């Protein structure tokens, strides 16, 4: 794209005026805007009957100068003034012929005559085209607020368009963690990340696209996948603490007639050492009891308690046992016994109606990420929950503080089997201050990961809307970059 006009004269015309409150009336539209858009914008009525525009940012008048106009029902603002007013930095990159906007470790590229803005390499669709007019690069307002994760509330009354903008309050970015930010951008990570220590959030940030025209936000809900297994394990252990079952109970005690069920204990199901492994049907509407019957038909892969094999089937059986023991559905038990008491208000059992970002899977033939246009179903106990960064931090802190299970029970939960570094619902590695519990999860269109320092108060959470990521490796790398461990 060509840059029309000289760089020096272009930017000199859009210098900020610190004391200038923003108010644009149709009679005072800048000459270049009136000349360029006269066919679409009547000086008498403005766009869509708007005669003037008034804007405020975080309750104070916007310092946007007079280079703002409406065109084809869109409000346009100059990139430099608009971005700076929202807390960003702006420079012109001659080599890329683009305005580069930076904020919270993100890099945005605005090019003349483009319908997209590049956000850390992801192309975000804007509601209109950037317009290079009389030496000033202008952009539709939402083409600026969305990539900068600002909120805008437009209200039109009496021909006046009132714009109330709020700068990004959801992102927490510490430049001391720039190495983590650089790593996630290099990995083309799409999703949210949270890093905390002793309850203090050091990084809370999102990357990538939620849809073609919206970005992921740090507050977005995400399917948890197999991070659900930790909640299943905690539910079984809570029932054990209440004396309603024992982890040494046999499977036959809870599911009579299960083949070789007298050789399999609940502890074996929790640690994936039961020998039960099966890829069962994942279809909506199938009762949990029917899936249990399907699992019963599968022969054991090895003698119970003699080896390790990751088993979603085992956790389906545990969910069924939770239901039979408590008299509640798995979803209701987890909600009423864990999520609600901990105040995890943005977590629950995922359904087709659960609002989450669009999921993407990589198409190796086309070499591109493609949106998943179907619902991936997970039975109770294996990958059925959803949550947010903040709620997952609450969950981690509650476990560490003994608000979910006793210290003795948690130590049993983190004790690994002789065959794999897996306890009950958690992988566990290291010793002393470097002892960590971690897990990954995923399904079609999403991948998640968590890594918790069991003795140093650290936690790393990744909630991604890209399928197929190795989040165990990623949380390990993030921990190393953040804490040097």
C-alpha positions in Angstrom: 0.0 0.0 0.0 1.2 3.5 -0.8 1.4 6.2 1.7 -0.2 9.3 0.2 1.6 12.4 1.4 4.8 13.1 3.1 5.5 11.6 6.5 6.6 14.9 8.1 3.5 16.8 7.1 1.2 13.9 7.9 2.0 13.6 11.5 2.4 17.3 12.1 -1.3 17.8 11.4 -2.4 15.4 14.2 -0.3 16.6 17.1 -2.1 16.2 20.4 -3.6 19.3 22.1 -3.6 18.5 25.8 -6.3 21.0 26.7 -8.7 20.4 23.8 -11.9 18.7 24.8 -13.4 16.6 22.0 -16.6 17.9 20.3 -17.2 17.6 16.6 -20.2 19.3 15.0 -21.3 18.8 11.4 -20.6 22.5 10.8 -17.0 22.1 11.9 -16.0 18.8 10.1 -12.4 19.1 8.9 -12.2 20.2 5.3 -10.5 17.0 4.1 -13.3 14.9 5.6 -16.0 17.1 4.1 -14.4 16.9 0.7 -13.8 13.2 0.8 -17.1 12.0 2.2 -19.5 14.6 0.9 -21.3 12.0 -1.2 -22.1 10.0 1.9 -22.3 12.6 4.6 -24.5 15.6 4.5 -23.1 18.6 6.4 -26.6 19.4 7.6 -27.5 16.1 9.2 -24.3 14.2 9.5 -24.2 10.4 9.2 -27.4 8.7 10.1 -28.8 12.0 11.4 -25.9 12.8 13.6 -25.3 16.5 14.0 -22.5 16.4 16.6 -20.3 13.9 18.5 -19.2 14.1 22.1 -16.8 11.6 23.6 -15.3 10.8 27.0 -12.6 8.3 28.0 -12.8 7.0 31.6 -15.1 9.8 32.5 -12.9 12.6 31.0 -13.3 14.5 27.7 -11.4 12.7 24.9 -8.4 14.6 23.6 -8.9 13.7 19.9 -8.6 17.1 18.3 -10.7 18.0 15.3 -9.7 15.1 13.0 -12.8 13.0 13.8 -15.7 12.5 11.4 -18.5 10.1 10.5 -18.6 8.2 7.2 -21.1 5.7 6.1 -22.5 5.4 9.6 -19.0 4.8 11.1 -17.2 7.1 13.4 -13.5 7.6 12.3 -10.7 8.7 14.5 -7.0 9.4 13.8 -4.9 6.4 14.6 -2.2 8.3 16.5 -4.5 10.5 18.6 -7.0 7.8 19.2 -4.4 5.2 20.3 -2.5 7.6 22.5 -5.7 8.6 24.3 -6.3 4.9 25.1 -2.9 4.6 26.7 -0.9 3.2 23.7 2.3 4.3 22.0 2.4 5.0 18.2 5.1 5.2 15.6 5.2 5.0 11.8 7.2 2.1 10.3 8.5 3.1 6.9 9.6 -0.4 6.0 6.1 -1.9 6.7 4.2 1.2 5.6 2.2 0.9 8.7 1.4 2.7 11.9 2.6 0.5 14.8 0.6 0.8 18.0 1.9 -0.9 21.1 0.2 -1.5 24.5 0.6 -4.1 27.2 3.1 -6.1 25.1 0.8 -6.2 22.1 1.8 -4.9 18.6 -0.9 -3.6 16.2 -0.2 -2.7 12.6 -2.5 -0.3 10.8 -2.1 -0.1 7.0 -3.8 2.4 4.7 -6.8 1.1 2.8 -7.1 -2.1 4.8 -10.1 -3.7 6.3 -8.0 -5.6 8.9 -5.6 -4.7 11.7 -2.8 -7.0 12.6 -2.7 -7.9 16.3 0.5 -9.8 17.1 0.3 -11.3 13.6 -3.5 -12.2 13.8 -5.6 -10.3 11.2 -8.6 -8.8 13.0 -11.5 -7.7 10.8 -12.6 -4.1 11.2 -16.1 -2.7 10.5 -14.7 -0.5 7.8 -11.5 0.5 5.9 -8.6 2.5 7.2 -8.6 5.8 5.3 -5.5 7.9 4.7 -6.9 11.3 4.2 -5.0 14.6 3.8 -1.9 13.2 5.6 -3.8 11.6 8.4 -4.4 7.9 8.8 -7.9 7.3 10.3 -9.6 4.2 11.4 -13.2 3.2 12.4 -13.5 3.7 16.1 -14.2 0.0 16.8 -11.2 -0.9 14.7 -9.2 0.9 17.4 -11.1 0.0 20.6 -11.4 -3.8 19.9 -7.7 -4.5 19.4 -6.8 -2.2 22.3 -9.5 -4.1 24.4 -11.3 -0.9 25.3 -15.0 -0.8 25.7 -17.2 1.8 23.9 -20.9 2.6 24.6 -22.5 4.7 21.9 -25.7 6.5 22.7 -27.5 8.8 20.2 -29.9 11.4 21.5 -31.3 14.5 19.7 -28.8 14.2 16.9 -25.9 14.0 19.3 -23.7 10.9 19.3 -22.4 10.4 22.9 -19.4 8.0 23.1 -18.4 6.6 26.5 -15.1 4.7 26.4 -13.4 2.6 29.0 -9.7 1.7 28.7 -8.6 -1.9 29.2 -8.9 -2.8 32.9 -8.9 -6.6 32.4 -5.2 -6.9 31.3 -2.5 -7.0 33.9 0.9 -6.8 32.2 4.2 -6.6 34.0 7.1 -5.7 31.7 9.3 -7.9 34.0 7.5 -10.8 32.3 8.2 -9.7 28.8 10.0 -12.9 28.1 6.8 -14.8 28.7 4.9 -12.4 26.5 7.5 -12.8 23.7 7.4 -16.6 24.1 3.6 -16.8 23.7 3.6 -14.5 20.7 6.4 -16.5 19.1 4.3 -19.6 19.6 1.3 -17.8 18.0 -0.6 -18.6 21.2 -4.4 -17.9 21.1 -6.1 -17.8 24.4 -5.6 -16.4 27.9 -2.8 -16.7 30.4 -2.5 -16.0 34.1 0.6 -16.0 36.3 0.4 -15.5 40.0 2.4 -15.9 43.1 1.0 -16.1 46.7 -2.3 -14.8 45.3 -0.7 -11.8 43.5 -1.5 -11.7 39.8 1.6 -10.9 37.9 0.3 -11.4 34.4 -3.3 -11.6 33.2 -3.5 -11.3 29.4 -5.1 -12.7 26.3 -3.9 -13.3 22.7 -5.5 -14.2 19.4 -9.0 -14.1 18.0 -12.3 -15.0 19.6 -13.9 -14.6 16.2 -13.0 -12.9 12.9 -13.8 -9.5 14.4 -13.2 -9.9 18.1 -10.3 -10.7 20.3 -10.0 -13.1 23.2 -10.5 -11.3 26.5 -8.9 -12.3 29.9 -12.4 -12.7 31.3 -13.6 -15.2 28.6 -15.0 -18.5 29.7 -13.2 -21.6 28.2 -13.9 -25.3 28.2 -11.5 -27.0 30.6 -11.1 -30.4 29.0 -9.3 -32.8 31.3 -8.6 -30.1 33.9 -12.1 -31.4 35.0 -10.4 -34.5 36.3 -9.0 -32.6 39.3 -12.6 -31.6 40.3 -13.7 -35.3 39.9 -10.8 -36.4 42.1 -11.6 -33.8 44.7 -15.3 -34.8 44.7 -14.4 -38.5 45.3 -12.0 -37.5 48.1 -14.7 -35.2 49.7 -17.1 -38.1 49.8 -14.3 -40.2 51.4 -13.7 -37.5 54.0 -17.5 -37.6 54.8 -17.3 -41.4 55.2 -19.6 -42.1 52.3 -17.0 -44.2 50.5 -13.3 -45.1 50.6 -10.7 -44.9 47.9 -9.9 -48.5 48.8 -13.4 -49.6 47.9 -13.6 -51.9 44.9 -15.4 -51.0 41.7 -17.7 -54.0 42.3 -18.9 -52.3 45.6 -20.3 -49.4 43.6 -21.0 -51.0 40.2 -22.1 -54.6 40.9 -21.3 -57.0 38.2 -18.4 -55.0 36.7 -16.0 -57.6 35.1 -13.1 -58.1 37.4 -14.4 -55.2 39.5 -13.3 -56.9 42.7 -9.7 -56.4 41.6 -10.1 -52.6 40.8 -10.1 -50.0 43.5 -11.3 -46.4 43.3 -7.6 -45.3 43.9 -6.7 -47.2 40.7 -9.3 -45.3 38.8 -8.1 -42.0 40.2 -4.4 -42.8 39.2 -5.1 -44.4 35.8 -3.7 -47.7 37.0 -6.9 -49.8 36.7 -6.2 -51.2 33.3 -9.5 -49.8 32.0 -9.1 -47.9 28.7 -11.7 -47.2 26.0 -12.6 -44.6 23.4 -16.4 -44.5 24.1 -19.1 -42.7 22.2 -19.1 -38.9 22.7 -22.7 -38.0 21.8 -25.1 -35.6 23.4 -28.0 -37.2 25.1 -26.3 -40.5 26.0 -27.0 -41.2 29.8 -24.0 -41.7 31.9 -25.3 -45.1 32.8 -25.3 -46.1 29.2 -21.6 -45.0 28.8 -20.8 -47.1 31.9 -22.4 -50.1 30.3 -20.3 -49.5 27.1 -17.1 -49.3 29.2 -18.0 -52.6 31.0 -17.7 -54.4 27.7 -14.1 -53.4 27.2 -11.4 -55.9 28.3 -8.7 -54.7 30.6 -5.4 -53.6 29.0 -3.4 -55.0 31.9 -3.9 -56.5 35.3 -5.3 -53.9 37.7 -2.6 -52.0 39.7 0.3 -53.2 37.6 0.8 -50.4 35.1 -0.3 -46.9 34.0 -2.5 -46.0 31.1 -4.4 -42.7 30.9 -8.1 -43.5 31.0 -11.0 -41.2 30.4 -13.2 -44.3 31.0 -12.0 -44.5 34.6 -13.1 -41.0 35.3 -16.5 -41.6 33.7 -16.9 -44.5 36.2 -15.9 -42.1 39.0 -18.5 -39.5 37.9 -21.1 -42.3 38.0 -20.0 -43.4 41.5 -20.3 -39.7 42.6 -23.9 -39.7 41.4 -24.8 -43.0 42.9 -23.2 -42.1 46.3 -24.5 -38.6 46.6 -27.9 -38.9 45.0 -27.0 -35.9 42.9 -26.0 -35.5 39.3 -22.3 -35.0 38.8 -22.9 -31.4 37.5 -25.0 -30.5 40.6 -22.5 -32.1 43.0 -19.5 -30.2 41.7 -21.6 -27.0 41.5 -23.0 -27.2 45.0 -20.0 -28.7 46.8 -17.1 -27.0 45.1 -17.9 -24.2 42.7 -20.5 -22.3 44.6 -18.8 -22.5 48.1 -15.6 -21.2 46.5 -17.4 -18.3 44.7 -16.5 -19.6 41.3 -19.3 -17.8 39.6 -18.1 -18.1 36.1 -17.6 -21.9 36.1 -19.9 -24.8 35.6 -20.8 -27.7 33.3 -20.4 -26.9 29.7 -23.4 -27.2 27.3 -24.0 -26.2 23.7 -25.3 -22.8 25.1 -22.2 -22.0 27.1 -20.7 -18.8 25.7 -17.0 -19.4 24.8 -14.7 -18.1 22.1 -14.8 -19.8 18.7 -12.6 -22.9 18.7 -10.0 -23.6 16.0 -8.2 -26.7 14.8 -5.2 -26.6 12.5 -5.7 -27.8 8.9 -2.4 -29.3 7.9 -3.4 -29.6 4.2 -4.2 -25.9 3.9 -1.7 -24.8 6.5 -4.3 -22.6 8.4 -6.4 -22.6 11.6 -10.0 -23.4 10.8 -13.0 -22.7 13.1 -14.7 -25.7 14.6 -18.4 -25.5 13.7 -19.6 -28.4 15.8 -20.1 -29.0 19.5 -17.5 -31.3 21.1 -19.2 -33.4 23.8 -17.5 -34.7 26.9 -19.2 -37.0 29.4 -19.3 -36.0 33.1 -16.1 -36.4 35.0 -13.6 -36.3 32.1 -13.8 -32.9 30.4 -17.3 -31.5 31.1 -16.5 -28.3 32.9 -15.8 -24.7 31.8 -14.1 -21.8 33.8 -12.1 -18.6 33.6 -8.6 -17.5 34.5 -9.8 -15.9 37.7 -12.0 -18.8 38.8 -9.2 -21.2 38.1 -6.9 -19.1 40.3 -9.5 -19.2 43.0 -9.6 -23.0 42.6 -5.8 -23.3 42.9 -5.6 -21.0 46.0 -8.5 -22.9 47.7 -6.7 -26.2 47.3 -3.5 -24.7 48.6 -5.3 -23.2 51.6 -7.0 -26.4 52.6 -10.5 -25.0 51.8 -11.4 -28.0 49.7 -9.7 -31.0 51.3 -7.7 -31.6 54.4 -3.9 -31.5 54.3 -3.7 -35.2 54.8 -6.1 -35.9 51.9 -4.3 -33.5 49.6 -1.0 -35.2 50.3 -2.5 -38.5 49.3 -3.9 -36.8 46.2 -0.4 -35.7 45.2 1.3 -39.0 45.9 2.2 -40.6 42.6 2.0 -44.3 41.6 5.1 -46.5 41.0 4.4 -46.4 37.3 3.9 -42.7 36.4 4.2 -39.3 38.0 0.4 -39.2 38.5 -1.5 -38.9 41.7 -5.2 -38.4 41.8 -6.2 -36.0 39.0 -2.8 -34.4 38.9 0.6 -35.1 37.5 3.3 -34.3 40.1 7.0 -33.6 39.6 9.9 -32.2 41.6 10.8 -31.9 45.2 10.8 -29.2 47.9 10.2 -25.7 46.5 10.2 -27.1 43.0 7.5 -29.6 43.6 4.7 -28.9 41.1 1.3 -30.3 40.3 0.1 -29.9 36.7 -2.3 -31.1 34.1 -3.4 -30.5 30.5 -6.8 -30.7 28.9 -8.4 -30.3 25.5 -11.0 -31.2 22.9 -11.7 -30.2 19.4 -11.1 -26.4 19.3 -9.5 -25.8 22.7 -6.5 -26.8 24.9 -5.9 -25.9 28.5 -3.1 -26.3 31.1 -2.3 -25.5 34.7 0.9 -25.8 36.7 0.9 -25.1 40.5 3.9 -24.8 42.7 2.9 -26.9 45.8 5.3 -25.1 48.1 6.0 -21.7 46.6 2.5 -20.3 45.9 3.0 -20.1 42.1 0.4 -20.9 39.5 0.3 -20.7 35.8 -3.0 -21.1 33.8 -3.4 -21.4 30.0 -6.9 -21.4 28.5 -6.6 -21.6 24.7 -9.2 -21.8 21.9 -6.7 -23.6 19.7 -6.8 -27.4 19.7 -3.8 -29.7 19.8 -1.3 -27.6 21.9 1.2 -29.2 24.2 0.2 -27.1 27.2 2.2 -29.3 29.7 5.3 -28.2 27.9 4.1 -24.6 27.6 3.3 -24.2 31.3 6.7 -25.6 32.1 8.4 -23.1 29.8 6.3 -20.2 31.1 7.2 -21.2 34.7 10.9 -21.3 33.8 10.7 -17.9 32.1 8.6 -16.3 34.9 10.4 -17.8 37.9 13.6 -19.2 36.6 12.6 -22.8 37.6 
